Amino acid sequence: MKPERVAAVKSENRKRVLASGCGAVSTFLADPHQVAHAPARGEPPAPDRLRAALQGAVRAGGTLQRDGGIHAAALTDDERLLFHAEDIGRHNAVDKVVARR
C-alpha cells in the first residue's frame, strides 16, 4: 500500500463504520470527508418502477419463495427483468447476474 493511504487510515480522524453483511462487519475509514465519491449515473428509477422490478425478481426466485433465507440479485433495464440469480452467498448471487450480462 502507498504510505499516504496507510497514514490516512491510521490518522486520528478515522471513523468506525458498521456495514451490512452476514454478522457485524466492521471497518475503519479515513476521514469520510476526504473520500472521493463517484457521481450518480442517471436518475434513479421511479418508486413504482423500482417496486415492480423488485416484485418481478421475487416472483422469479423459486428458492426464495419456497425456502426463504437466500440472497438474490437482478438486473433490469427499467422496463423488464433481464437476469435474476439466487445463492446462499450475497456476492455469489451478484456474480451470477454479472456473468450472464
Buried (B, 14 or more C-beta within 10 A) or exposed (E): EEEEEEEBEEEEEBEEEEEEEEEEEEEEBBEEEEEEEEEEEEEEEEEEEEEBBBEBBEEBBEBBEEEEEBBBBBBBEEEEBEBBBBBEEBEEBBBBBEEEE
